Amino acid sequence: MKSWQIVRLVAGTFILLSLALGVQGSPMFVSEWWLAFTAFVGANLLQSALTQWCLMESILRKLGVQAGS
């Protein structure tokens, strides 16, 4: 997998998991504060789209993951 694919995979997983933990109707509900994590991930995706820079992608490239296009 390319670095951009891993970033999207992790972001999607984090969003779904934090929604499962933060929505009261969920059987996995822990606290509504998990929704703040959902907002954090969304803000990071927005920031990376506007600035063309993503910290996680930079880290993955340093770990040797191929950048791709």
Biopython code that builds the backbone (N, CA, C, O; Angstrom):
import numpy as np
from Bio.PDB.StructureBuilder import StructureBuilder

atoms = [
    (1, "MET", "N", (0.841, -1.187, 0.000)),
    (1, "MET", "CA", (0.000, 0.000, 0.000)),
    (1, "MET", "C", (0.880, 1.241, 0.000)),
    (1, "MET", "O", (1.970, 1.248, 0.571)),
    (2, "LYS", "N", (0.396, 2.272, -0.638)),
    (2, "LYS", "CA", (1.086, 3.553, -0.691)),
    (2, "LYS", "C", (0.751, 4.353, 0.570)),
    (2, "LYS", "O", (-0.230, 4.064, 1.255)),
    (3, "SER", "N", (1.572, 5.358, 0.867)),
    (3, "SER", "CA", (1.375, 6.137, 2.105)),
    (3, "SER", "C", (0.015, 6.827, 2.134)),
    (3, "SER", "O", (-0.623, 6.879, 3.186)),
    (4, "TRP", "N", (-0.439, 7.359, 1.000)),
    (4, "TRP", "CA", (-1.728, 8.051, 0.991)),
    (4, "TRP", "C", (-2.879, 7.090, 1.265)),
    (4, "TRP", "O", (-3.894, 7.481, 1.841)),
    (5, "GLN", "N", (-2.723, 5.827, 0.850)),
    (5, "GLN", "CA", (-3.766, 4.834, 1.110)),
    (5, "GLN", "C", (-3.807, 4.470, 2.592)),
    (5, "GLN", "O", (-4.886, 4.288, 3.157)),
    (6, "ILE", "N", (-2.649, 4.365, 3.216)),
    (6, "ILE", "CA", (-2.589, 4.046, 4.647)),
    (6, "ILE", "C", (-3.186, 5.177, 5.466)),
    (6, "ILE", "O", (-3.907, 4.929, 6.433)),
    (7, "VAL", "N", (-2.890, 6.432, 5.085)),
    (7, "VAL", "CA", (-3.448, 7.585, 5.799)),
    (7, "VAL", "C", (-4.973, 7.536, 5.753)),
    (7, "VAL", "O", (-5.627, 7.736, 6.777)),
    (8, "ARG", "N", (-5.530, 7.280, 4.612)),
    (8, "ARG", "CA", (-6.990, 7.232, 4.486)),
    (8, "ARG", "C", (-7.584, 6.038, 5.225)),
    (8, "ARG", "O", (-8.660, 6.144, 5.813)),
    (9, "LEU", "N", (-6.894, 4.912, 5.197)),
    (9, "LEU", "CA", (-7.346, 3.729, 5.923)),
    (9, "LEU", "C", (-7.383, 3.997, 7.433)),
    (9, "LEU", "O", (-8.364, 3.680, 8.105)),
    (10, "VAL", "N", (-6.311, 4.579, 7.948)),
    (10, "VAL", "CA", (-6.237, 4.873, 9.385)),
    (10, "VAL", "C", (-7.264, 5.929, 9.770)),
    (10, "VAL", "O", (-7.937, 5.788, 10.791)),
    (11, "ALA", "N", (-7.396, 6.986, 8.969)),
    (11, "ALA", "CA", (-8.369, 8.041, 9.266)),
    (11, "ALA", "C", (-9.790, 7.482, 9.295)),
    (11, "ALA", "O", (-10.557, 7.782, 10.210)),
    (12, "GLY", "N", (-10.140, 6.681, 8.309)),
    (12, "GLY", "CA", (-11.469, 6.081, 8.280)),
    (12, "GLY", "C", (-11.723, 5.163, 9.462)),
    (12, "GLY", "O", (-12.815, 5.156, 10.031)),
    (13, "THR", "N", (-10.713, 4.390, 9.826)),
    (13, "THR", "CA", (-10.837, 3.495, 10.979)),
    (13, "THR", "C", (-11.024, 4.298, 12.263)),
    (13, "THR", "O", (-11.885, 3.972, 13.081)),
    (14, "PHE", "N", (-10.216, 5.353, 12.441)),
    (14, "PHE", "CA", (-10.337, 6.205, 13.630)),
    (14, "PHE", "C", (-11.712, 6.854, 13.715)),
    (14, "PHE", "O", (-12.298, 6.924, 14.795)),
    (15, "ILE", "N", (-12.230, 7.327, 12.590)),
    (15, "ILE", "CA", (-13.538, 7.976, 12.596)),
    (15, "ILE", "C", (-14.632, 6.982, 12.979)),
    (15, "ILE", "O", (-15.468, 7.276, 13.833)),
    (16, "LEU", "N", (-14.629, 5.820, 12.356)),
    (16, "LEU", "CA", (-15.668, 4.827, 12.666)),
    (16, "LEU", "C", (-15.578, 4.339, 14.112)),
    (16, "LEU", "O", (-16.599, 4.166, 14.778)),
    (17, "LEU", "N", (-14.352, 4.117, 14.596)),
    (17, "LEU", "CA", (-14.176, 3.660, 15.966)),
    (17, "LEU", "C", (-14.611, 4.731, 16.970)),
    (17, "LEU", "O", (-15.291, 4.421, 17.949)),
    (18, "SER", "N", (-14.224, 5.984, 16.733)),
    (18, "SER", "CA", (-14.595, 7.038, 17.670)),
    (18, "SER", "C", (-16.100, 7.296, 17.647)),
    (18, "SER", "O", (-16.678, 7.648, 18.675)),
    (19, "LEU", "N", (-16.739, 7.128, 16.496)),
    (19, "LEU", "CA", (-18.199, 7.245, 16.462)),
    (19, "LEU", "C", (-18.851, 6.107, 17.245)),
    (19, "LEU", "O", (-19.820, 6.325, 17.973)),
    (20, "ALA", "N", (-18.323, 4.904, 17.097)),
    (20, "ALA", "CA", (-18.868, 3.763, 17.840)),
    (20, "ALA", "C", (-18.724, 3.971, 19.351)),
    (20, "ALA", "O", (-19.593, 3.562, 20.122)),
    (21, "LEU", "N", (-17.636, 4.602, 19.767)),
    (21, "LEU", "CA", (-17.396, 4.830, 21.189)),
    (21, "LEU", "C", (-18.103, 6.076, 21.712)),
    (21, "LEU", "O", (-18.271, 6.217, 22.924)),
    (22, "GLY", "N", (-18.529, 6.996, 20.817)),
    (22, "GLY", "CA", (-19.077, 8.265, 21.263)),
    (22, "GLY", "C", (-20.556, 8.482, 21.071)),
    (22, "GLY", "O", (-21.117, 9.414, 21.646)),
    (23, "VAL", "N", (-21.210, 7.644, 20.274)),
    (23, "VAL", "CA", (-22.646, 7.803, 20.037)),
    (23, "VAL", "C", (-23.410, 6.957, 21.048)),
    (23, "VAL", "O", (-23.152, 5.763, 21.197)),
    (24, "GLN", "N", (-24.346, 7.586, 21.736)),
    (24, "GLN", "CA", (-25.038, 6.906, 22.840)),
    (24, "GLN", "C", (-25.786, 5.652, 22.420)),
    (24, "GLN", "O", (-25.906, 4.724, 23.220)),
    (25, "GLY", "N", (-26.283, 5.590, 21.220)),
    (25, "GLY", "CA", (-27.028, 4.418, 20.768)),
    (25, "GLY", "C", (-26.153, 3.222, 20.431)),
    (25, "GLY", "O", (-26.666, 2.132, 20.179)),
    (26, "SER", "N", (-24.854, 3.412, 20.423)),
    (26, "SER", "CA", (-23.938, 2.339, 20.049)),
    (26, "SER", "C", (-23.751, 1.345, 21.195)),
    (26, "SER", "O", (-23.700, 1.742, 22.360)),
    (27, "PRO", "N", (-23.650, 0.050, 20.867)),
    (27, "PRO", "CA", (-23.387, -0.939, 21.920)),
    (27, "PRO", "C", (-21.976, -0.808, 22.500)),
    (27, "PRO", "O", (-21.685, -1.381, 23.550)),
    (28, "MET", "N", (-21.103, -0.064, 21.829)),
    (28, "MET", "CA", (-19.735, 0.137, 22.312)),
    (28, "MET", "C", (-19.572, 1.473, 23.029)),
    (28, "MET", "O", (-18.448, 1.862, 23.345)),
    (29, "PHE", "N", (-20.673, 2.187, 23.294)),
    (29, "PHE", "CA", (-20.619, 3.538, 23.856)),
    (29, "PHE", "C", (-19.798, 3.589, 25.139)),
    (29, "PHE", "O", (-19.957, 2.756, 26.032)),
    (30, "VAL", "N", (-18.916, 4.583, 25.212)),
    (30, "VAL", "CA", (-18.107, 4.831, 26.405)),
    (30, "VAL", "C", (-18.386, 6.225, 26.934)),
    (30, "VAL", "O", (-18.767, 6.400, 28.092)),
    (31, "SER", "N", (-18.191, 7.222, 26.067)),
    (31, "SER", "CA", (-18.375, 8.618, 26.462)),
    (31, "SER", "C", (-18.582, 9.463, 25.213)),
    (31, "SER", "O", (-18.051, 9.153, 24.147)),
    (32, "GLU", "N", (-19.366, 10.541, 25.355)),
    (32, "GLU", "CA", (-19.572, 11.451, 24.237)),
    (32, "GLU", "C", (-18.294, 12.196, 23.870)),
    (32, "GLU", "O", (-18.200, 12.751, 22.775)),
    (33, "TRP", "N", (-17.323, 12.216, 24.754)),
    (33, "TRP", "CA", (-16.054, 12.888, 24.477)),
    (33, "TRP", "C", (-15.289, 12.244, 23.338)),
    (33, "TRP", "O", (-14.391, 12.874, 22.780)),
    (34, "TRP", "N", (-15.612, 11.008, 22.973)),
    (34, "TRP", "CA", (-14.969, 10.376, 21.823)),
    (34, "TRP", "C", (-15.301, 11.108, 20.533)),
    (34, "TRP", "O", (-14.562, 10.995, 19.555)),
    (35, "LEU", "N", (-16.404, 11.859, 20.513)),
    (35, "LEU", "CA", (-16.757, 12.620, 19.327)),
    (35, "LEU", "C", (-15.759, 13.748, 19.077)),
    (35, "LEU", "O", (-15.611, 14.201, 17.942)),
    (36, "ALA", "N", (-15.077, 14.202, 20.119)),
    (36, "ALA", "CA", (-14.018, 15.200, 19.943)),
    (36, "ALA", "C", (-12.880, 14.614, 19.109)),
    (36, "ALA", "O", (-12.265, 15.328, 18.318)),
    (37, "PHE", "N", (-12.597, 13.335, 19.276)),
    (37, "PHE", "CA", (-11.566, 12.674, 18.478)),
    (37, "PHE", "C", (-11.997, 12.616, 17.013)),
    (37, "PHE", "O", (-11.169, 12.784, 16.118)),
    (38, "THR", "N", (-13.282, 12.381, 16.764)),
    (38, "THR", "CA", (-13.807, 12.394, 15.402)),
    (38, "THR", "C", (-13.564, 13.759, 14.771)),
    (38, "THR", "O", (-13.124, 13.850, 13.625)),
    (39, "ALA", "N", (-13.854, 14.827, 15.526)),
    (39, "ALA", "CA", (-13.635, 16.189, 15.030)),
    (39, "ALA", "C", (-12.152, 16.447, 14.779)),
    (39, "ALA", "O", (-11.799, 17.105, 13.800)),
    (40, "PHE", "N", (-11.287, 15.943, 15.640)),
    (40, "PHE", "CA", (-9.838, 16.104, 15.477)),
    (40, "PHE", "C", (-9.357, 15.468, 14.175)),
    (40, "PHE", "O", (-8.582, 16.074, 13.435)),
    (41, "VAL", "N", (-9.813, 14.262, 13.898)),
    (41, "VAL", "CA", (-9.422, 13.576, 12.660)),
    (41, "VAL", "C", (-9.936, 14.350, 11.452)),
    (41, "VAL", "O", (-9.209, 14.531, 10.475)),
    (42, "GLY", "N", (-11.174, 14.804, 11.513)),
    (42, "GLY", "CA", (-11.735, 15.584, 10.412)),
    (42, "GLY", "C", (-10.977, 16.881, 10.189)),
    (42, "GLY", "O", (-10.737, 17.269, 9.046)),
    (43, "ALA", "N", (-10.595, 17.560, 11.270)),
    (43, "ALA", "CA", (-9.829, 18.805, 11.159)),
    (43, "ALA", "C", (-8.462, 18.546, 10.533)),
    (43, "ALA", "O", (-7.981, 19.351, 9.734)),
    (44, "ASN", "N", (-7.841, 17.437, 10.889)),
    (44, "ASN", "CA", (-6.550, 17.100, 10.297)),
    (44, "ASN", "C", (-6.674, 16.785, 8.814)),
    (44, "ASN", "O", (-5.798, 17.156, 8.033)),
    (45, "LEU", "N", (-7.738, 16.112, 8.413)),
    (45, "LEU", "CA", (-7.955, 15.848, 6.993)),
    (45, "LEU", "C", (-8.174, 17.148, 6.227)),
    (45, "LEU", "O", (-7.656, 17.315, 5.123)),
    (46, "LEU", "N", (-8.939, 18.065, 6.809)),
    (46, "LEU", "CA", (-9.169, 19.364, 6.188)),
    (46, "LEU", "C", (-7.862, 20.147, 6.068)),
    (46, "LEU", "O", (-7.566, 20.710, 5.014)),
    (47, "GLN", "N", (-7.089, 20.181, 7.140)),
    (47, "GLN", "CA", (-5.807, 20.888, 7.136)),
    (47, "GLN", "C", (-4.871, 20.317, 6.074)),
    (47, "GLN", "O", (-4.213, 21.073, 5.359)),
    (48, "SER", "N", (-4.807, 19.006, 5.967)),
    (48, "SER", "CA", (-3.891, 18.401, 4.988)),
    (48, "SER", "C", (-4.343, 18.686, 3.554)),
    (48, "SER", "O", (-3.508, 18.798, 2.657)),
    (49, "ALA", "N", (-5.640, 18.802, 3.332)),
    (49, "ALA", "CA", (-6.137, 19.130, 1.998)),
    (49, "ALA", "C", (-5.784, 20.563, 1.616)),
    (49, "ALA", "O", (-5.484, 20.842, 0.455)),
    (50, "LEU", "N", (-5.819, 21.471, 2.589)),
    (50, "LEU", "CA", (-5.546, 22.880, 2.305)),
    (50, "LEU", "C", (-4.059, 23.199, 2.223)),
    (50, "LEU", "O", (-3.658, 24.074, 1.456)),
    (51, "THR", "N", (-3.241, 22.506, 2.998)),
    (51, "THR", "CA", (-1.807, 22.828, 3.055)),
    (51, "THR", "C", (-0.942, 21.871, 2.245)),
    (51, "THR", "O", (0.246, 22.126, 2.049)),
    (52, "GLN", "N", (-1.524, 20.774, 1.774)),
    (52, "GLN", "CA", (-0.778, 19.743, 1.043)),
    (52, "GLN", "C", (0.312, 19.106, 1.903)),
    (52, "GLN", "O", (1.324, 18.647, 1.375)),
    (53, "TRP", "N", (0.112, 19.074, 3.240)),
    (53, "TRP", "CA", (1.074, 18.466, 4.148)),
    (53, "TRP", "C", (0.316, 17.658, 5.199)),
    (53, "TRP", "O", (-0.669, 18.128, 5.769)),
    (54, "CYS", "N", (0.789, 16.434, 5.446)),
    (54, "CYS", "CA", (0.170, 15.546, 6.429)),
    (54, "CYS", "C", (1.284, 14.920, 7.270)),
    (54, "CYS", "O", (2.180, 14.266, 6.737)),
    (55, "LEU", "N", (1.221, 15.125, 8.578)),
    (55, "LEU", "CA", (2.250, 14.605, 9.469)),
    (55, "LEU", "C", (2.347, 13.088, 9.376)),
    (55, "LEU", "O", (3.451, 12.546, 9.318)),
    (56, "MET", "N", (1.227, 12.403, 9.362)),
    (56, "MET", "CA", (1.259, 10.942, 9.321)),
    (56, "MET", "C", (1.899, 10.442, 8.031)),
    (56, "MET", "O", (2.639, 9.458, 8.042)),
    (57, "GLU", "N", (1.616, 11.115, 6.930)),
    (57, "GLU", "CA", (2.220, 10.696, 5.665)),
    (57, "GLU", "C", (3.732, 10.925, 5.694)),
    (57, "GLU", "O", (4.494, 10.120, 5.158)),
    (58, "SER", "N", (4.164, 12.015, 6.316)),
    (58, "SER", "CA", (5.603, 12.272, 6.455)),
    (58, "SER", "C", (6.271, 11.182, 7.288)),
    (58, "SER", "O", (7.367, 10.728, 6.960)),
    (59, "ILE", "N", (5.616, 10.770, 8.352)),
    (59, "ILE", "CA", (6.153, 9.719, 9.217)),
    (59, "ILE", "C", (6.227, 8.397, 8.451)),
    (59, "ILE", "O", (7.228, 7.684, 8.527)),
    (60, "LEU", "N", (5.168, 8.078, 7.719)),
    (60, "LEU", "CA", (5.151, 6.832, 6.949)),
    (60, "LEU", "C", (6.262, 6.802, 5.905)),
    (60, "LEU", "O", (6.878, 5.760, 5.684)),
    (61, "ARG", "N", (6.519, 7.931, 5.267)),
    (61, "ARG", "CA", (7.593, 7.986, 4.263)),
    (61, "ARG", "C", (8.953, 7.767, 4.916)),
    (61, "ARG", "O", (9.818, 7.106, 4.342)),
    (62, "LYS", "N", (9.146, 8.318, 6.118)),
    (62, "LYS", "CA", (10.416, 8.117, 6.823)),
    (62, "LYS", "C", (10.580, 6.659, 7.241)),
    (62, "LYS", "O", (11.701, 6.177, 7.405)),
    (63, "LEU", "N", (9.460, 5.961, 7.412)),
    (63, "LEU", "CA", (9.507, 4.544, 7.768)),
    (63, "LEU", "C", (9.692, 3.663, 6.531)),
    (63, "LEU", "O", (9.776, 2.439, 6.638)),
    (64, "GLY", "N", (9.756, 4.301, 5.352)),
    (64, "GLY", "CA", (10.022, 3.556, 4.146)),
    (64, "GLY", "C", (8.823, 3.188, 3.303)),
    (64, "GLY", "O", (8.957, 2.445, 2.331)),
    (65, "VAL", "N", (7.642, 3.696, 3.659)),
    (65, "VAL", "CA", (6.460, 3.404, 2.874)),
    (65, "VAL", "C", (6.507, 4.241, 1.602)),
    (65, "VAL", "O", (6.839, 5.426, 1.647)),
    (66, "GLN", "N", (6.179, 3.634, 0.478)),
    (66, "GLN", "CA", (6.237, 4.310, -0.813)),
    (66, "GLN", "C", (5.159, 5.398, -0.896)),
    (66, "GLN", "O", (4.021, 5.177, -0.481)),
    (67, "ALA", "N", (5.515, 6.571, -1.431)),
    (67, "ALA", "CA", (4.600, 7.713, -1.502)),
    (67, "ALA", "C", (3.469, 7.475, -2.488)),
    (67, "ALA", "O", (2.303, 7.604, -2.114)),
    (68, "GLY", "N", (3.764, 7.139, -3.709)),
    (68, "GLY", "CA", (2.730, 6.914, -4.705)),
    (68, "GLY", "C", (2.089, 8.191, -5.168)),
    (68, "GLY", "O", (2.448, 9.281, -4.721)),
    (69, "SER", "N", (1.121, 8.053, -6.083)),
    (69, "SER", "CA", (0.440, 9.242, -6.600)),
    (69, "SER", "C", (-1.053, 9.038, -6.657)),
    (69, "SER", "O", (-1.783, 9.940, -7.068)),
]
sb = StructureBuilder()
sb.init_structure("model")
sb.init_model(0)
sb.init_chain("A")
sb.init_seg("    ")
for serial, (resi, resn, name, xyz) in enumerate(atoms, 1):
    if name == "N":
        sb.init_residue(resn, " ", resi, " ")
    sb.init_atom(name, np.array(xyz, "f"), 0.0, 1.0, " ", f" {name:<3s}", serial, name[0])
structure = sb.get_structure()
